[in-house]
Amino acid sequence: MPLAMTREVFITCAVTGSGATQDRSSHVPRSPKEIADSAIAAAQAGAAIVHCHVRDPETGAPSRDPALYREVTERIRDSATDVVLNLTAGMGGDLVLGGTDRPLPPGPGTDMIGAEDRIAHIADCLPEICTLDCGTMNFAEADYLMVNTPGMLEAMGRGMTALGVTPEIEAFDTGHLWLAQRLVADGVLPDPALVQLCMGVPWGAPDDLHTFLAMVANVPRGWTFSAFSLGRHQMPYVAAAVLAGGHVRVGLEDNLMLDRDVLATNAQLVERAVEIVERMGARVIGPQAVRDRLGLTKRAPR
């Protein structure tokens, strides 16, 4: 895939995520109202897409409660600010082994559910986009696995496609793109597909530029991709993604800091990304332009 700088760029803001960041920054939103308000502020700052997880409003722990997703969805859609809604479907595939001496039975923190349950909130809320983590991988924790088998991904992908929700393929390594191409070839996912290149997430693809360009080279021609990295590499990857012909993701899911010792808000991270994109000579596009480009349909929840 030849490199050609993107001239019309859309920005996704990953608003809160499911990582253990809730006590590291007061800006990480917890309640549905806080998540929706932060998403709306990000949209007003220039994000065309907001990518949302939900959290327990009291503890900040990650949740997959459909009622919380419903409230976030309705608050965002009832606001006067237009934005493309992207909900995660990554919850429900957590396997924590019991330890190296006796891995089974699974340990505390395991949350494994079926394909229909994993997309129940998608069926209820009908966002324009939802994520599909396209592979199983080790994460930083010693005995934790993110489990997404080919069979599970096929079932989830067919469910998303039947709902008319566009899957965003989350690719954490080149093999995930290989599997995604098979799912497209088999008619499970639409062609052309939408891809998020997730760089620097232990233990997926490292975020050096050689690996990033290998990831880009494995995105089929005609597909749309964006990319991100974590922490202090978030803003350099804004420039890298645009130069490589892609789009941009920023937000508190991936990075808490605006500058050294300065905690960021989602809106501030989007503003910084807008500045980088525009200084590169590109233009930031809005939500309706993204819908037109990607063939998305905005619908009310059921």
C-alpha positions as CSV (number, residue, x, y, z in Angstrom):
1,M,0.0,0.0,0.0
2,P,1.8,3.2,-1.1
3,L,2.0,6.1,1.3
4,A,0.0,9.2,0.4
5,M,-0.8,11.8,3.0
6,T,-4.5,12.2,3.9
7,R,-5.8,15.6,2.9
8,E,-9.2,15.3,4.6
9,V,-8.8,13.7,8.0
10,F,-11.4,12.6,10.6
11,I,-10.6,12.4,14.3
12,T,-11.9,9.8,16.7
13,C,-11.9,10.5,20.4
14,A,-11.7,7.4,22.6
15,V,-13.4,8.9,25.6
16,T,-12.8,6.7,28.6
17,G,-11.8,3.1,27.8
18,S,-11.8,0.2,30.2
19,G,-8.2,0.5,31.7
20,A,-7.4,1.2,35.3
21,T,-7.1,5.0,34.7
22,Q,-10.1,6.1,36.8
23,D,-8.0,7.0,39.8
24,R,-5.1,8.5,37.9
25,S,-6.9,11.5,36.5
26,S,-10.0,13.4,37.6
27,H,-10.8,14.0,34.0
28,V,-11.5,10.3,33.2
29,P,-15.3,10.2,33.0
30,R,-17.2,7.6,35.0
31,S,-20.9,8.1,34.9
32,P,-23.0,8.1,31.7
33,K,-23.6,11.8,32.1
34,E,-19.8,12.5,32.5
35,I,-19.0,10.2,29.5
36,A,-21.6,11.8,27.3
37,D,-20.6,15.3,28.3
38,S,-16.9,14.6,27.6
39,A,-17.8,13.0,24.3
40,I,-19.9,16.1,23.4
41,A,-17.0,18.4,24.3
42,A,-14.7,16.4,22.2
43,A,-17.0,16.7,19.3
44,Q,-17.2,20.4,19.7
45,A,-13.4,20.5,19.7
46,G,-13.3,18.8,16.3
47,A,-13.8,15.0,16.8
48,A,-16.1,13.6,14.1
49,I,-16.4,10.2,16.0
50,V,-16.5,9.4,19.7
51,H,-15.6,5.9,20.8
52,C,-17.3,5.0,24.1
53,H,-16.9,2.4,26.8
54,V,-19.0,2.6,30.0
55,R,-17.9,2.3,33.6
56,D,-19.5,1.7,37.0
57,P,-20.5,5.2,38.1
58,E,-19.5,4.6,41.7
59,T,-16.1,2.8,41.3
60,G,-15.1,3.7,37.7
61,A,-14.5,0.0,37.0
62,P,-15.2,-1.2,33.4
63,S,-18.8,-2.3,32.8
64,R,-20.9,-3.8,30.1
65,D,-24.2,-2.9,31.5
66,P,-26.6,-2.2,28.6
67,A,-28.5,0.4,30.6
68,L,-25.3,2.5,30.9
69,Y,-24.7,2.3,27.2
70,R,-28.3,3.2,26.5
71,E,-28.0,6.3,28.7
72,V,-24.7,7.4,27.1
73,T,-26.2,6.9,23.6
74,E,-29.4,8.9,24.4
75,R,-27.5,11.7,26.1
76,I,-25.2,12.2,23.1
77,R,-28.0,11.9,20.5
78,D,-30.3,14.2,22.4
79,S,-27.6,16.9,22.5
80,A,-27.4,19.7,20.0
81,T,-23.9,18.5,18.9
82,D,-23.7,16.1,16.0
83,V,-21.1,13.3,16.2
84,V,-20.7,9.7,14.9
85,L,-21.2,7.2,17.7
86,N,-18.8,4.3,18.0
87,L,-19.5,1.9,20.9
88,T,-17.0,-0.8,22.0
89,A,-18.0,-4.5,21.6
90,G,-14.7,-5.6,23.2
91,M,-16.1,-6.6,26.6
92,G,-16.9,-10.2,27.5
93,G,-13.7,-11.8,26.2
94,D,-11.6,-11.6,29.3
95,L,-9.8,-14.8,30.5
96,V,-7.6,-14.7,33.6
97,L,-5.8,-18.0,34.1
98,G,-5.3,-19.4,37.6
99,G,-1.5,-19.1,37.5
100,T,1.4,-20.9,36.0
101,D,1.2,-24.0,38.2
102,R,-2.6,-24.5,37.8
103,P,-4.0,-22.3,35.0
104,L,-7.5,-23.9,35.3
105,P,-10.0,-23.1,36.6
106,P,-9.9,-19.5,35.5
107,G,-9.2,-16.9,38.1
108,P,-11.0,-13.8,39.3
109,G,-11.6,-11.2,36.6
110,T,-12.6,-13.7,34.0
111,D,-15.6,-12.5,32.0
112,M,-16.4,-14.8,29.1
113,I,-19.8,-14.5,27.4
114,G,-21.4,-15.5,24.1
115,A,-21.4,-13.6,20.9
116,E,-25.0,-12.5,21.1
117,D,-24.5,-11.2,24.6
118,R,-21.3,-9.4,23.6
119,I,-23.3,-7.3,21.1
120,A,-26.6,-7.0,23.0
121,H,-25.9,-3.3,23.7
122,I,-25.1,-2.8,20.0
123,A,-28.5,-4.2,19.1
124,D,-30.2,-2.0,21.6
125,C,-28.4,1.3,20.9
126,L,-27.7,1.0,17.1
127,P,-24.6,3.1,16.9
128,E,-23.2,3.9,13.5
129,I,-20.0,2.0,14.3
130,C,-18.9,-0.6,16.8
131,T,-15.5,-2.2,17.4
132,L,-14.5,-5.8,16.6
133,D,-11.1,-6.8,18.3
134,C,-9.9,-9.0,15.5
135,G,-7.7,-11.5,17.4
136,T,-6.7,-13.1,20.7
137,M,-3.6,-11.7,22.4
138,N,-1.7,-11.4,25.6
139,F,-2.0,-8.1,27.5
140,A,0.4,-6.6,29.9
141,E,-1.0,-8.5,32.9
142,A,0.8,-11.8,33.6
143,D,-2.1,-14.3,33.1
144,Y,-4.7,-12.2,31.3
145,L,-5.8,-13.0,27.8
146,M,-8.1,-11.0,25.5
147,V,-9.9,-13.9,23.8
148,N,-11.4,-13.5,20.3
149,T,-11.5,-16.8,18.5
150,P,-12.2,-16.9,14.7
151,G,-15.5,-18.6,15.5
152,M,-16.5,-15.8,18.0
153,L,-15.4,-13.1,15.6
154,E,-17.4,-14.6,12.7
155,A,-20.5,-14.8,14.9
156,M,-20.1,-11.3,16.2
157,G,-19.3,-9.9,12.8
158,R,-22.3,-11.4,11.2
159,G,-24.4,-10.0,14.0
160,M,-23.1,-6.5,13.6
161,T,-23.5,-6.7,9.8
162,A,-27.1,-7.9,10.2
163,L,-27.8,-4.9,12.5
164,G,-26.6,-2.5,9.9
165,V,-23.8,-1.3,12.2
166,T,-20.4,-0.8,10.6
167,P,-17.7,-2.8,12.4
168,E,-14.4,-1.1,13.1
169,I,-11.7,-3.7,13.0
170,E,-9.3,-3.2,15.9
171,A,-6.0,-4.6,14.7
172,F,-3.3,-5.0,17.4
173,D,-0.9,-7.0,15.1
174,T,-0.5,-8.0,11.5
175,G,-2.2,-11.4,12.0
176,H,-5.4,-9.6,13.0
177,L,-5.4,-7.9,9.6
178,W,-4.9,-11.2,8.0
179,L,-7.9,-12.6,9.8
180,A,-10.0,-9.5,9.0
181,Q,-9.3,-10.0,5.3
182,R,-10.6,-13.6,5.6
183,L,-13.8,-12.3,7.3
184,V,-14.3,-9.8,4.5
185,A,-13.6,-12.5,1.8
186,D,-16.2,-14.8,3.5
187,G,-18.8,-12.0,3.5
188,V,-18.9,-11.7,7.3
189,L,-17.7,-8.1,7.2
190,P,-18.5,-5.5,4.5
191,D,-16.0,-4.5,1.8
192,P,-14.4,-2.0,2.0
193,A,-13.7,-2.3,5.7
194,L,-12.9,0.2,8.4
195,V,-9.8,-0.5,10.5
196,Q,-8.1,0.9,13.6
197,L,-4.4,0.2,13.9
198,C,-3.7,-0.1,17.6
199,M,0.0,0.5,18.2
200,G,2.2,0.0,21.3
201,V,-0.4,-2.0,23.3
202,P,1.5,-4.7,25.2
203,W,1.9,-7.3,23.7
204,G,0.7,-6.5,20.3
205,A,2.5,-4.5,17.6
206,P,5.2,-2.2,19.0
207,D,4.8,1.4,18.0
208,D,8.1,1.9,16.1
209,L,7.6,3.3,12.7
210,H,8.9,0.2,10.9
211,T,6.2,-1.9,12.5
212,F,3.6,0.8,11.8
213,L,4.5,0.9,8.1
214,A,4.2,-2.9,8.1
215,M,0.7,-2.6,9.6
216,V,-0.2,0.0,7.0
217,A,1.1,-2.2,4.2
218,N,-1.2,-5.0,5.3
219,V,-4.4,-2.8,5.0
220,P,-6.0,-3.7,1.7
221,R,-6.3,-0.9,-0.9
222,G,-9.7,0.8,-0.6
223,W,-10.1,0.1,3.1
224,T,-10.1,3.1,5.5
225,F,-7.8,3.1,8.4
226,S,-6.9,5.3,11.4
227,A,-4.2,4.7,14.0
228,F,-3.1,5.6,17.5
229,S,-0.5,4.9,20.1
230,L,-0.3,5.3,23.8
231,G,0.9,7.9,26.3
232,R,3.5,10.3,25.1
233,H,3.4,8.7,21.6
234,Q,-0.2,9.7,21.0
235,M,0.5,13.0,19.3
236,P,3.4,11.9,17.2
237,Y,1.1,9.2,15.9
238,V,-1.4,11.9,14.8
239,A,1.2,13.0,12.3
240,A,2.4,9.5,11.4
241,A,-1.2,8.4,10.7
242,V,-1.9,11.3,8.4
243,L,1.4,10.9,6.6
244,A,0.7,7.2,6.0
245,G,-2.7,7.9,4.4
246,G,-4.9,7.3,7.4
247,H,-7.0,9.1,10.0
248,V,-6.5,9.9,13.7
249,R,-7.5,8.7,17.2
250,V,-6.8,10.5,20.4
251,G,-8.4,10.5,23.8
252,L,-8.2,9.6,27.5
253,E,-8.5,5.9,26.8
254,D,-5.0,5.9,25.4
255,N,-3.3,8.9,27.1
256,L,-4.0,11.0,30.2
257,M,-1.4,13.8,29.6
258,L,-1.5,17.0,27.6
259,D,2.1,18.0,28.5
260,R,4.6,16.9,31.1
261,D,2.8,17.0,34.5
262,V,-0.4,18.4,32.9
263,L,-3.5,16.2,32.9
264,A,-5.6,16.5,29.7
265,T,-9.3,16.5,29.0
266,N,-10.6,14.8,25.9
267,A,-11.4,18.2,24.3
268,Q,-7.9,19.4,24.8
269,L,-6.4,16.2,23.2
270,V,-8.7,16.7,20.2
271,E,-7.8,20.4,20.0
272,R,-4.1,19.4,19.9
273,A,-4.8,16.8,17.2
274,V,-6.7,19.4,15.1
275,E,-3.7,21.8,15.4
276,I,-1.3,19.1,14.2
277,V,-3.5,18.0,11.3
278,E,-4.0,21.6,10.1
279,R,-0.4,22.6,10.4
280,M,0.4,19.6,8.2
281,G,-1.8,21.2,5.5
282,A,-4.7,18.8,5.9
283,R,-8.3,19.6,6.7
284,V,-10.3,18.1,9.6
285,I,-13.8,16.9,8.5
286,G,-16.9,16.6,10.5
287,P,-19.4,13.8,11.3
288,Q,-21.7,14.2,8.3
289,A,-18.7,14.0,5.9
290,V,-17.6,10.9,7.7
291,R,-21.1,9.3,7.3
292,D,-21.1,10.1,3.6
293,R,-17.6,8.7,3.1
294,L,-18.1,5.5,5.1
295,G,-21.8,4.9,4.2
296,L,-22.9,5.2,7.8
297,T,-26.5,5.5,8.9
298,K,-27.5,7.5,12.0
299,R,-30.5,5.8,13.8
300,A,-32.3,6.2,17.1
301,P,-32.0,3.4,19.7
302,R,-34.7,0.7,19.6
